Amino acid sequence: MPSETHLRSKEKQSRYRSRLRQKGLRPVQIWVPDTRAAGFATECRRQARLVARSAQERPVLDFISEIADWDNG
């Protein structure tokens, strides 16, 4: 049987979500890569090397480099 505390927190969550829906929002769940997974960093480096070598990506990389310091300037 659920505890009274559990029911209260579930009700609070329900009211909170209701208020958000009334404001025109809806919940969305997204799945992202697990940065703690074995091999994640290796795969990132592999993909970064592929992008760096791609002539198609050169304009995008140049743009990123150009704007990287906008906040620091």
Secondary structure, 3 states (H helix, E strand, C coil): CCCHHHHHHHHHHHHHHHHHHHCCCCCCCCCCCCCCCCCHHHHHHHHHHHHHHCHHHHHHHHHHHHHCCHHHC
